[in-house]
Amino acid sequence: MGNNLKRRDFLKLAGLGGAVFASGLAGWPGAAAAQAGIAHDDFFFVQLSDSHWGFEGAAINPDAHGTLQKAVAAVNSLAQQPDFVVFTGDLTHTTDNPVERRRRLSEFKDITAQLKVKTLHFLPGEHDAALDNGKAYREFFGDTHYTFDHQGVHFIVLDNVSDPAAKLGDAQLAWLAADLESQPADARIVVFAHRPLFDLYPQWDWATTDGARAVALLMPHANVTVFYGHIHQENHQMTGHIAHHAAQSLIFPLPAPGSQAKRTPLPWDTTQPYHGLGFREVETRRRDLPDLITELPVNGA
């Protein structure tokens, strides 16, 4: 790998809810980016998801007050720091009290500010935003949907949680359509969302009610990958040529879709501490080769 990031460095990421490595090999983002003179150096970023800061429940996670800090320390211990860190929603655990909601958001922001990497990207989860349409979240983290570009890759952050109906909405979909119109058909596009954009298991709120419209807008682009959280477990799904990859959680695992009557957290296993919490390594190679994704367990968190 061009950035000399070794596998043993990833293994230090005890407590992470999803680490993603993207390799921008020569020519990877496409001819348009190359003609624009954009550098294609290898780079990697770390994805963290579903920390649920403020959660209480010793039977589910007796280290609920410490797992996020362990994740921050683990990222800081990497021999080579990532280009950026992205948090894919449910930064905090839901509360009806707006004062407490802001306190949790503030504490979460203070903890993550301890990361050595200062380029951080955030998006809300329904626990952060559904009760007030994202008002408190925006006070601390700004826009709930936006784009950014890095090393020839176009990143799109979607908000499918601020609307309590679990939808993107017409205005955001129009914004997405306009953004995609500015991207060539072979642009390298990475989408971050909290909920899945497809109907994974709507009975458990594992869907976006108008997600199919977003997928349809993305479909004309040949190189699209979606990373999301919300379901607290590894999951891989294709919608046509678009790959969707769910990240594990920092706080507790959830059952497989439809595997039990209710969507209740899996209890803490004292014989296997941190079981079900993990992170992943994703190596993206040339456009004509598939991404390599390695899921790694939490080890010694």
Backbone as numpy.savetxt, mean C-alpha at the origin, in Angstrom:
# Nx Ny Nz CAx CAy CAz Cx Cy Cz
21.36 -6.93 -8.66 20.52 -5.75 -8.66 21.41 -4.51 -8.66
21.01 -3.51 -9.43 21.86 -2.36 -9.61 22.08 -1.55 -8.36
21.16 -1.63 -7.39 21.32 -0.83 -6.18 21.99 -1.61 -5.06
22.42 -2.82 -5.35 23.16 -3.63 -4.38 22.36 -3.93 -3.12
21.05 -3.87 -3.19 20.22 -4.24 -2.06 20.19 -5.75 -1.95
20.66 -6.27 -0.83 20.78 -7.71 -0.65 19.54 -8.27 0.06
19.27 -9.55 -0.19 18.11 -10.19 0.43 18.19 -10.13 1.95
19.39 -10.23 2.50 19.49 -10.20 3.97 19.01 -8.86 4.54
19.12 -7.78 3.72 18.61 -6.50 4.19 17.08 -6.53 4.30
16.43 -7.20 3.34 14.99 -7.33 3.43 14.59 -8.15 4.64
15.40 -9.14 4.98 15.07 -9.99 6.11 15.15 -9.24 7.43
15.77 -8.06 7.43 15.79 -7.24 8.63 14.46 -6.53 8.86
13.56 -6.58 7.88 12.34 -5.80 7.94 11.29 -6.47 8.84
11.67 -6.83 10.04 10.74 -7.47 10.96 9.61 -6.50 11.29
8.39 -6.96 11.14 7.24 -6.16 11.49 6.65 -5.39 10.35
7.20 -5.47 9.15 6.65 -4.67 8.07 5.39 -5.29 7.51
4.50 -4.42 7.01 3.27 -4.88 6.39 3.35 -4.89 4.89
4.51 -4.98 4.30 4.63 -5.08 2.86 5.78 -4.25 2.35
6.86 -4.85 1.94 7.98 -4.12 1.37 8.05 -4.42 -0.11
8.15 -3.41 -0.93 8.10 -3.58 -2.36 9.37 -3.06 -2.98
10.01 -3.88 -3.80 11.20 -3.47 -4.53 10.86 -3.38 -5.99
11.18 -2.25 -6.61 10.94 -2.08 -8.04 12.25 -1.78 -8.71
12.58 -2.53 -9.73 13.85 -2.37 -10.42 13.61 -1.73 -11.77
14.14 -0.52 -11.97 13.96 0.19 -13.23 15.10 -0.11 -14.17
15.14 -1.29 -14.77 16.21 -1.66 -15.66 16.13 -0.84 -16.94
17.22 -0.81 -17.66 17.31 0.03 -18.85 16.13 -0.23 -19.77
15.43 0.84 -20.16 14.31 0.73 -21.07 13.01 0.30 -20.42
13.01 0.09 -19.11 11.84 -0.48 -18.42 10.59 0.38 -18.54
10.66 1.71 -18.31 9.42 2.46 -18.35 8.89 2.72 -19.74
9.60 2.37 -20.79 9.06 2.53 -22.12 9.78 3.58 -22.92
9.53 3.56 -24.21 10.26 4.42 -25.12 9.99 5.89 -24.87
8.75 6.24 -24.49 8.42 7.65 -24.30 9.27 8.26 -23.20
9.42 7.51 -22.09 10.25 8.01 -20.99 11.70 8.12 -21.43
12.17 7.15 -22.20 13.55 7.18 -22.65 13.80 8.40 -23.53
12.85 8.71 -24.41 13.01 9.86 -25.28 12.99 11.15 -24.49
12.31 11.13 -23.35 12.25 12.33 -22.52 13.51 12.50 -21.69
14.41 11.55 -21.74 15.67 11.65 -21.01 15.56 11.33 -19.54
14.55 10.55 -19.16 14.36 10.19 -17.76 15.29 9.04 -17.40
15.99 9.18 -16.26 16.91 8.12 -15.83 16.13 6.89 -15.42
16.72 5.71 -15.66 16.06 4.46 -15.34 16.88 3.66 -14.34
17.48 4.34 -13.37 18.26 3.64 -12.37 17.36 2.73 -11.55
17.94 1.63 -11.06 17.20 0.76 -10.17 16.81 1.55 -8.93
15.65 1.23 -8.40 15.24 1.85 -7.14 14.28 0.91 -6.44
14.07 1.15 -5.16 13.09 0.37 -4.44 12.35 1.28 -3.47
11.14 0.85 -3.15 10.36 1.58 -2.15 9.77 0.58 -1.19
9.38 1.07 -0.04 8.78 0.23 1.00 7.31 0.58 1.13
6.48 -0.43 1.12 5.04 -0.26 1.34 4.67 -0.82 2.71
4.03 0.01 3.51 3.49 -0.40 4.80 1.98 -0.25 4.75
1.26 -1.16 5.38 -0.20 -1.09 5.29 -0.86 -1.48 6.60
-1.99 -0.83 6.85 -2.90 -1.24 7.92 -2.21 -1.36 9.28
-1.66 -0.24 9.73 -1.03 -0.22 11.06 -2.07 -0.04 12.17
-3.23 0.56 11.86 -4.33 0.70 12.82 -3.85 1.26 14.16
-3.08 2.36 14.10 -2.59 2.96 15.34 -3.79 3.37 16.22
-3.75 2.95 17.47 -4.85 3.18 18.39 -5.67 1.94 18.66
-5.40 0.86 17.93 -6.10 -0.41 18.17 -5.75 -0.95 19.55
-6.73 -1.50 20.22 -6.54 -2.14 21.52 -7.09 -3.56 21.44
-6.33 -4.53 21.94 -6.81 -5.90 21.95 -5.66 -6.86 22.12
-5.34 -7.17 23.37 -4.19 -8.02 23.67 -4.33 -9.41 23.08
-5.57 -9.90 22.95 -5.76 -11.24 22.41 -5.46 -11.29 20.91
-5.50 -10.12 20.27 -5.26 -10.03 18.83 -3.82 -9.63 18.54
-3.33 -8.63 19.25 -1.92 -8.23 19.14 -1.48 -7.58 20.44
-0.79 -8.31 21.31 -0.33 -7.74 22.57 0.73 -6.67 22.38
1.28 -6.54 21.17 2.28 -5.52 20.88 1.67 -4.41 20.01
0.38 -4.14 20.18 -0.29 -3.14 19.35 0.33 -1.76 19.48
0.96 -1.48 20.64 1.56 -0.17 20.86 3.02 -0.13 20.40
3.53 -1.25 19.88 4.94 -1.27 19.54 5.28 -1.72 18.14
4.30 -2.32 17.43 4.63 -2.89 16.12 5.00 -1.82 15.11
4.30 -0.69 15.13 4.61 0.38 14.17 6.02 0.90 14.39
6.39 1.12 15.64 7.75 1.59 15.92 8.80 0.58 15.47
8.50 -0.71 15.63 9.43 -1.73 15.17 9.58 -1.67 13.64
8.49 -1.40 12.96 8.55 -1.29 11.50 9.42 -0.11 11.09
9.25 1.01 11.76 10.07 2.19 11.46 11.55 1.89 11.71
11.84 1.25 12.85 13.23 0.91 13.15 13.79 -0.07 12.13
12.96 -0.99 11.66 13.43 -1.98 10.68 13.79 -1.31 9.36
12.95 -0.37 8.91 13.26 0.35 7.68 14.53 1.17 7.86
14.65 1.81 9.00 15.85 2.62 9.26 17.12 1.77 9.31
16.99 0.48 9.61 18.17 -0.38 9.72 18.64 -0.91 8.39
17.90 -0.66 7.33 18.33 -1.14 6.02 19.69 -0.54 5.65
20.56 -1.36 5.11 21.88 -0.89 4.70 21.76 0.19 3.64
20.78 0.06 2.76 20.49 1.09 1.77 19.05 1.52 1.95
18.84 2.80 2.06 17.51 3.32 2.32 16.68 3.35 1.02
15.39 3.09 1.14 14.52 3.15 -0.03 14.39 4.57 -0.56
13.97 4.68 -1.81 13.74 6.00 -2.39 12.57 6.70 -1.72
11.56 5.94 -1.38 10.43 6.51 -0.65 9.70 5.39 0.08
8.82 5.80 0.98 7.98 4.88 1.73 6.53 5.27 1.49
5.67 4.28 1.26 4.25 4.55 1.06 3.44 3.76 2.08
2.46 4.42 2.66 1.54 3.81 3.62 0.17 3.70 2.96
-0.30 2.47 2.76 -1.51 2.28 1.98 -2.76 2.11 2.85
-2.98 3.05 3.75 -4.25 3.18 4.42 -4.40 2.49 5.75
-5.51 2.85 6.43 -5.76 2.46 7.81 -4.52 2.71 8.65
-4.07 3.96 8.56 -2.96 4.40 9.39 -3.36 4.29 10.86
-4.61 4.63 11.15 -5.12 4.62 12.52 -6.35 3.74 12.60
-6.72 3.40 13.83 -7.94 2.61 14.06 -9.11 3.56 14.26
-10.25 3.18 13.76 -11.41 4.08 13.75 -11.85 4.46 15.16
-12.37 5.67 15.26 -12.96 6.16 16.50 -14.03 7.17 16.14
-15.12 7.16 16.90 -16.20 8.13 16.68 -15.86 9.51 17.20
-14.84 9.60 18.05 -14.46 10.86 18.69 -13.51 11.63 17.78
-13.92 12.78 17.26 -13.04 13.52 16.35 -11.75 14.02 16.99
-11.80 14.28 18.30 -10.58 14.70 19.00 -9.60 13.53 19.07
-10.12 12.36 19.43 -9.27 11.17 19.50 -8.76 10.80 18.12
-9.59 10.97 17.09 -9.14 10.67 15.72 -7.92 11.50 15.36
-7.97 12.78 15.69 -6.84 13.66 15.39 -5.63 13.34 16.25
-5.86 12.93 17.47 -4.73 12.55 18.33 -4.01 11.36 17.74
-4.75 10.37 17.28 -4.13 9.18 16.69 -3.39 9.53 15.40
-4.00 10.36 14.57 -3.32 10.76 13.33 -2.03 11.52 13.64
-2.08 12.37 14.66 -0.89 13.12 15.04 0.21 12.20 15.56
-0.17 11.25 16.41 0.82 10.30 16.93 1.42 9.46 15.82
0.57 9.00 14.90 1.07 8.22 13.77 2.07 9.05 12.96
1.75 10.29 12.71 2.64 11.15 11.93 3.97 11.36 12.65
3.92 11.54 13.97 5.15 11.72 14.74 6.03 10.47 14.69
5.41 9.29 14.78 6.18 8.04 14.75 6.83 7.84 13.39
6.07 8.05 12.33 6.62 7.83 10.99 7.61 8.91 10.59
7.57 10.05 11.25 8.57 11.09 10.99 9.96 10.66 11.44
10.06 9.60 12.21 11.34 9.07 12.65 12.04 8.25 11.57
11.36 8.02 10.45 12.00 7.33 9.33 13.15 8.18 8.78
14.24 7.54 8.46 15.35 8.24 7.83 14.94 8.77 6.46
14.13 7.99 5.77 13.63 8.41 4.46 12.61 9.52 4.68
12.82 10.65 4.06 11.93 11.78 4.26 10.90 11.93 3.16
11.01 11.13 2.10 9.98 11.14 1.06 8.97 10.07 1.40
7.84 10.52 1.94 6.79 9.62 2.40 5.51 9.93 1.63
4.80 8.89 1.28 3.51 9.04 0.61 2.46 8.31 1.44
1.33 8.95 1.61 0.26 8.40 2.43 -1.04 8.35 1.64
-1.90 7.41 1.99 -3.28 7.44 1.55 -4.14 6.91 2.68
-5.38 7.33 2.76 -6.21 6.93 3.89 -6.84 5.57 3.69
-7.22 4.97 4.82 -8.12 3.83 4.83 -9.46 4.27 5.38
-10.44 3.39 5.32 -11.76 3.77 5.82 -11.72 4.07 7.31
-10.80 3.45 8.05 -10.67 3.75 9.48 -10.21 5.18 9.71
-9.47 5.73 8.77 -8.97 7.10 8.88 -9.98 8.14 8.41
-10.82 7.77 7.43 -11.51 8.81 6.67 -13.00 8.66 6.49
-13.57 7.47 6.66 -14.96 7.26 6.27 -15.95 8.02 7.14
-15.62 8.25 8.40 -16.58 8.88 9.30 -16.69 10.38 9.11
-15.68 11.01 8.49 -15.75 12.46 8.27 -15.35 12.84 6.85
-15.48 11.88 5.93 -15.15 12.12 4.51 -13.71 12.61 4.33
-12.82 12.17 5.21 -11.40 12.49 5.07 -10.98 13.83 5.62
-11.85 14.53 6.33 -11.52 15.88 6.81 -10.30 15.89 7.73
-10.31 15.07 8.78 -9.18 15.06 9.71 -7.92 14.55 9.02
-8.05 13.53 8.18 -6.89 13.00 7.46 -6.21 14.11 6.66
-7.00 14.90 5.92 -6.41 15.95 5.08 -5.70 17.00 5.90
-6.14 17.23 7.13 -5.47 18.21 7.99 -4.03 17.79 8.28
-3.77 16.50 8.32 -2.44 16.00 8.66 -1.63 15.56 7.45
-2.29 15.05 6.40 -1.55 14.42 5.31 -1.88 14.97 3.93
-2.79 15.92 3.84 -3.06 16.54 2.55 -4.03 15.75 1.70
-3.88 15.88 0.38 -4.83 15.28 -0.55 -4.95 13.78 -0.36
-6.14 13.28 -0.60 -6.38 11.84 -0.48 -6.18 11.11 -1.80
-6.12 11.83 -2.91 -5.76 11.23 -4.19 -4.87 12.20 -4.96
-3.85 11.65 -5.61 -2.84 12.49 -6.26 -1.94 11.58 -7.10
-1.02 12.19 -7.82 -0.04 11.43 -8.61 1.35 11.94 -8.29
2.33 11.11 -8.58 3.73 11.53 -8.56 4.50 10.65 -9.52
5.66 11.12 -9.92 6.50 10.39 -10.87 7.87 10.16 -10.26
8.43 9.00 -10.54 9.76 8.66 -10.01 10.46 7.72 -10.98
11.64 8.14 -11.43 12.49 7.31 -12.28 11.71 6.74 -13.47
10.89 7.58 -14.09 10.17 7.14 -15.27 8.92 6.34 -15.01
8.54 6.17 -13.75 7.33 5.45 -13.40 6.28 6.46 -12.93
5.05 6.29 -13.39 3.95 7.17 -13.00 3.14 6.47 -11.91
3.07 7.09 -10.75 2.35 6.55 -9.60 1.04 7.29 -9.42
-0.03 6.54 -9.21 -1.36 7.11 -9.00 -1.89 6.63 -7.66
-2.27 7.57 -6.82 -2.85 7.27 -5.51 -4.34 7.54 -5.58
-5.15 6.52 -5.31 -6.60 6.64 -5.36 -7.20 6.60 -3.96
-8.34 7.25 -3.82 -9.07 7.28 -2.54 -10.41 6.58 -2.74
-10.50 5.34 -2.25 -11.77 4.61 -2.32 -12.32 4.35 -0.92
-12.04 5.30 -0.01 -12.46 5.11 1.38 -13.15 6.33 1.99
-12.85 7.55 1.53 -13.44 8.74 2.16 -14.95 8.79 1.98
-15.43 8.25 0.87 -16.87 8.10 0.70 -17.30 6.84 1.44
-18.19 6.96 2.41 -18.58 5.77 3.20 -19.27 4.70 2.37
-19.64 5.03 1.12 -20.22 4.03 0.23 -19.15 3.22 -0.48
-17.90 3.40 -0.09 -16.78 2.62 -0.64 -16.65 2.82 -2.14
-16.71 4.07 -2.58 -16.58 4.34 -4.00 -15.60 5.48 -4.25
-15.11 5.51 -5.47 -14.24 6.59 -5.91 -15.04 7.85 -6.22
-16.14 7.70 -6.87 -16.99 8.83 -7.21 -16.69 9.39 -8.58
-17.71 10.06 -9.16 -17.59 10.57 -10.52 -16.45 11.57 -10.67
-16.29 12.45 -9.69 -15.27 13.50 -9.80 -13.87 12.89 -9.84
-13.60 11.93 -8.96 -12.28 11.32 -8.93 -12.04 10.47 -10.18
-13.06 9.81 -10.67 -12.92 9.03 -11.89 -12.64 9.93 -13.09
-13.27 11.10 -13.13 -12.98 12.05 -14.21 -11.54 12.54 -14.11
-11.09 12.77 -12.88 -9.69 13.18 -12.65 -8.74 12.08 -13.11
-9.06 10.83 -12.80 -8.23 9.71 -13.22 -8.18 9.61 -14.74
-9.32 9.76 -15.39 -9.36 9.67 -16.84 -8.49 10.75 -17.48
-8.55 11.97 -16.94 -7.74 13.06 -17.48 -6.26 12.80 -17.28
-5.91 12.26 -16.12 -4.50 11.95 -15.87 -3.99 10.88 -16.83
-4.78 9.84 -17.02 -4.34 8.75 -17.89 -4.24 9.18 -19.34
-5.04 10.15 -19.75 -4.96 10.65 -21.12 -3.60 11.27 -21.40
-2.92 11.75 -20.35 -1.60 12.37 -20.53 -0.47 11.35 -20.55
-0.80 10.07 -20.32 0.21 9.02 -20.27 0.18 8.20 -21.56
1.35 7.90 -22.14 1.36 7.04 -23.33 0.87 5.64 -23.00
0.47 4.91 -24.00 -0.11 3.58 -23.80 0.85 2.61 -23.15
2.17 2.83 -23.38 3.16 1.91 -22.82 3.81 2.46 -21.55
3.22 3.51 -20.96 3.77 4.07 -19.73 3.76 3.03 -18.63
4.77 3.07 -17.76 4.81 2.20 -16.59 4.00 2.88 -15.50
2.91 2.26 -15.06 1.98 2.87 -14.12 1.82 1.97 -12.90
1.95 2.55 -11.72 1.70 1.85 -10.46 0.59 2.59 -9.74
-0.42 1.84 -9.32 -1.57 2.41 -8.62 -1.55 1.94 -7.18
-1.77 2.88 -6.26 -1.95 2.56 -4.85 -3.39 2.85 -4.47
-4.03 1.93 -3.78 -5.38 2.13 -3.25 -5.46 1.39 -1.92
-6.47 1.71 -1.14 -6.63 0.96 0.11 -7.47 -0.29 -0.12
-8.69 -0.10 -0.57 -9.53 -1.25 -0.88 -9.13 -1.86 -2.23
-9.45 -3.12 -2.46 -9.26 -3.67 -3.81 -10.18 -2.96 -4.79
-9.71 -2.78 -6.02 -10.52 -2.15 -7.05 -11.49 -3.12 -7.71
-11.31 -4.41 -7.46 -12.19 -5.44 -8.01 -13.01 -6.05 -6.88
-14.01 -6.84 -7.23 -14.87 -7.48 -6.23 -14.19 -8.74 -5.69
-13.39 -8.55 -4.66 -12.74 -9.71 -4.04 -13.74 -10.47 -3.18
-14.40 -9.78 -2.27 -15.43 -10.40 -1.43 -16.31 -9.27 -0.88
-17.26 -8.79 -1.69 -18.06 -7.63 -1.29 -18.81 -7.82 0.01
-19.14 -9.07 0.36 -19.86 -9.32 1.61 -19.07 -8.83 2.82
-17.77 -8.76 2.70 -16.90 -8.29 3.78 -16.35 -6.89 3.48
-16.95 -6.17 2.57 -16.47 -4.84 2.20 -15.10 -4.91 1.54
-14.81 -6.00 0.87 -13.56 -6.16 0.16 -13.81 -5.92 -1.33
-14.14 -4.67 -1.63 -14.46 -4.27 -2.99 -14.55 -2.75 -3.01
-14.57 -2.20 -4.22 -14.85 -0.78 -4.45 -16.07 -0.74 -5.35
-17.12 -0.05 -4.92 -18.40 -0.17 -5.62 -18.31 0.27 -7.09
-17.46 1.24 -7.38 -17.26 1.65 -8.77 -15.83 1.38 -9.24
-15.20 0.40 -8.62 -13.82 0.06 -8.98 -13.69 -0.42 -10.41
-14.71 -1.09 -10.93 -14.65 -1.59 -12.30 -14.47 -0.45 -13.29
-15.00 0.73 -12.97 -14.83 1.89 -13.86 -13.37 2.35 -13.87
-12.72 2.29 -12.71 -11.30 2.65 -12.66 -10.46 1.64 -13.44
-10.76 0.36 -13.26 -10.02 -0.67 -13.98 -10.21 -0.50 -15.49
-11.42 -0.15 -15.92 -11.66 0.06 -17.34 -10.83 1.22 -17.88
-10.66 2.26 -17.08 -9.83 3.38 -17.51 -8.36 3.00 -17.60
-7.92 2.11 -16.73 -6.53 1.68 -16.72 -6.23 0.66 -17.82
-7.24 -0.06 -18.25 -7.05 -1.20 -19.14 -6.32 -0.87 -20.45
-6.50 0.29 -21.08 -5.78 0.56 -22.32 -4.26 0.66 -22.15
-3.79 0.80 -20.93 -2.36 0.92 -20.67 -1.78 -0.47 -20.43
-0.68 -0.74 -21.10 -0.14 -2.10 -21.13 0.60 -2.50 -19.87
1.06 -1.54 -19.08 1.94 -1.84 -17.95 1.39 -1.20 -16.67
0.44 -1.86 -16.05 -0.20 -1.34 -14.85 -0.13 -2.40 -13.75
0.26 -1.97 -12.55 0.25 -2.83 -11.37 -0.43 -2.08 -10.25
-1.27 -2.76 -9.49 -2.00 -2.15 -8.38 -1.56 -2.80 -7.07
-1.21 -1.97 -6.09 -0.90 -2.44 -4.75 -1.94 -1.87 -3.80
-2.46 -2.70 -2.92 -3.48 -2.24 -1.99 -3.31 -2.93 -0.64
-4.17 -2.58 0.31 -4.13 -3.15 1.65 -5.50 -3.70 2.02
-6.00 -3.30 3.19 -7.38 -3.50 3.62 -7.71 -4.92 4.05
-7.21 -5.94 3.34 -7.64 -7.31 3.63 -6.67 -8.04 4.56
-5.56 -7.39 4.92 -4.64 -7.91 5.94 -4.09 -9.29 5.60
-3.78 -9.53 4.35 -3.24 -10.83 3.94 -2.73 -10.72 2.50
-1.89 -11.66 2.14 -1.42 -11.74 0.77 -2.54 -12.20 -0.15
-2.69 -11.52 -1.27 -3.65 -11.94 -2.28 -3.19 -11.40 -3.63
-3.34 -12.21 -4.66 -2.92 -11.82 -6.00 -4.07 -12.09 -6.96
-4.41 -11.10 -7.76 -5.55 -11.21 -8.66 -5.24 -10.50 -9.97
-5.72 -11.04 -11.06 -5.57 -10.40 -12.36 -6.94 -9.92 -12.85
-6.99 -8.71 -13.37 -8.15 -8.25 -14.14 -7.59 -7.96 -15.54
-7.78 -8.90 -16.43 -7.11 -8.79 -17.72 -5.62 -8.87 -17.52
-4.88 -7.89 -18.03 -3.42 -7.87 -17.89 -2.96 -7.09 -16.67
-3.89 -6.59 -15.86 -3.54 -5.77 -14.69 -3.44 -6.66 -13.46
-2.28 -6.62 -12.81 -2.07 -7.42 -11.60 -2.39 -6.58 -10.37
-3.09 -7.19 -9.40 -3.44 -6.55 -8.14 -2.82 -7.38 -7.01
-2.09 -6.71 -6.12 -1.39 -7.42 -5.04 -1.73 -6.77 -3.70
-2.30 -7.56 -2.79 -2.63 -7.08 -1.45 -1.46 -7.27 -0.51
-1.28 -6.32 0.39 -0.22 -6.37 1.40 -0.76 -6.91 2.72
0.09 -7.58 3.46 -0.26 -7.98 4.81 -0.29 -6.76 5.72
-0.76 -6.96 6.92 -0.98 -5.86 7.87 0.12 -5.80 8.91
0.22 -4.64 9.54 1.14 -4.46 10.66 0.52 -4.85 12.00
-0.80 -5.04 12.03 -1.44 -5.15 13.34 -2.06 -6.53 13.60
-2.78 -7.10 12.64 -3.34 -8.45 12.81 -3.75 -8.99 11.44
-3.73 -10.31 11.28 -4.22 -10.92 10.04 -5.74 -11.07 10.07
-6.32 -11.14 8.89 -7.74 -11.42 8.74 -7.91 -12.75 8.01
-9.06 -13.39 8.15 -9.26 -14.70 7.51 -9.35 -14.60 6.00
-9.12 -15.70 5.33 -9.26 -15.75 3.89 -10.70 -15.45 3.51
-10.93 -14.87 2.35 -12.28 -14.48 1.95 -13.28 -15.63 2.04
-14.34 -15.42 2.83 -15.40 -16.40 2.95 -15.06 -17.66 3.72
-13.91 -17.70 4.38 -13.47 -18.91 5.06 -14.14 -19.10 6.42
-14.78 -18.07 6.93 -15.53 -18.18 8.18 -16.73 -17.25 8.10
-17.59 -17.34 9.09 -18.86 -16.62 9.00 -18.67 -15.11 9.05
-17.74 -14.65 9.88 -17.55 -13.21 10.05 -16.10 -12.83 9.77
-15.92 -11.57 9.41 -14.59 -11.05 9.11 -13.96 -10.56 10.43
-13.60 -11.49 11.28 -13.01 -11.14 12.57 -11.51 -11.41 12.53
-10.71 -10.59 13.21 -9.25 -10.80 13.21 -8.88 -12.17 13.75
-7.85 -12.73 13.20 -7.34 -14.00 13.71 -6.62 -13.75 15.02
-6.82 -14.60 16.02 -6.21 -14.36 17.34 -4.70 -14.53 17.30
-4.05 -13.87 18.22 -2.60 -13.97 18.38 -2.23 -15.40 18.75
-1.24 -15.91 18.09 -0.76 -17.27 18.35 0.52 -17.17 19.17
0.44 -17.51 20.45 1.61 -17.37 21.32 2.74 -18.29 20.90
2.42 -19.37 20.19 3.47 -20.29 19.73 4.14 -19.77 18.46
3.48 -18.85 17.77 4.04 -18.25 16.55 3.79 -16.75 16.58
4.51 -16.02 17.42 4.30 -14.57 17.50 4.44 -13.91 16.14
3.55 -12.98 15.86 3.54 -12.21 14.61 3.16 -13.07 13.40
2.59 -14.24 13.65 2.16 -15.08 12.55 1.07 -14.35 11.74
1.22 -14.32 10.44 0.27 -13.64 9.57 0.64 -12.22 9.25
1.63 -11.69 9.95 2.17 -10.37 9.61 3.42 -10.58 8.77
3.59 -9.78 7.76 4.73 -10.00 6.89 4.97 -8.87 5.93
5.86 -9.10 5.01 6.21 -8.10 4.01 6.61 -8.84 2.75
6.81 -8.09 1.71 7.11 -8.73 0.43 8.22 -7.99 -0.30
8.88 -8.75 -1.12 9.87 -8.21 -2.03 9.35 -8.39 -3.46
9.33 -7.32 -4.22 8.88 -7.38 -5.62 10.00 -6.83 -6.49
10.46 -7.65 -7.39 11.47 -7.21 -8.34 10.82 -7.11 -9.72
10.84 -5.90 -10.26 10.28 -5.68 -11.58 11.41 -5.66 -12.59
11.25 -6.49 -13.63 12.32 -6.63 -14.60 11.88 -6.00 -15.93
12.42 -6.44 -17.01 12.05 -5.89 -18.31 10.54 -6.03 -18.53
10.01 -5.21 -19.41 8.58 -5.22 -19.64 8.05 -6.56 -20.12
8.90 -7.34 -20.78 8.44 -8.61 -21.32 8.59 -9.76 -20.33
8.97 -9.45 -19.09 9.09 -10.47 -18.05 8.17 -10.11 -16.90
7.59 -11.09 -16.21 6.68 -10.79 -15.10 7.44 -10.30 -13.87
6.71 -9.57 -13.03 7.28 -9.17 -11.74 7.58 -10.41 -10.91
8.65 -10.34 -10.13 8.98 -11.40 -9.18 8.58 -10.92 -7.79
7.66 -11.64 -7.15 7.16 -11.24 -5.84 7.51 -12.35 -4.85
8.20 -11.97 -3.80 8.55 -12.91 -2.74 7.95 -12.43 -1.43
7.04 -13.21 -0.88 6.44 -12.86 0.40 7.33 -13.41 1.52
7.65 -12.57 2.47 8.54 -12.93 3.57 7.82 -12.76 4.90
7.98 -13.69 5.82 7.28 -13.58 7.10 7.97 -12.60 8.03
7.19 -12.06 8.96 7.79 -11.31 10.05 8.68 -12.25 10.83
9.87 -11.82 11.14 10.86 -12.70 11.76 11.54 -11.97 12.92
11.15 -12.32 14.13 11.81 -11.73 15.29 11.37 -10.33 15.62
10.12 -9.98 15.24 9.65 -8.62 15.53 9.51 -8.39 17.02
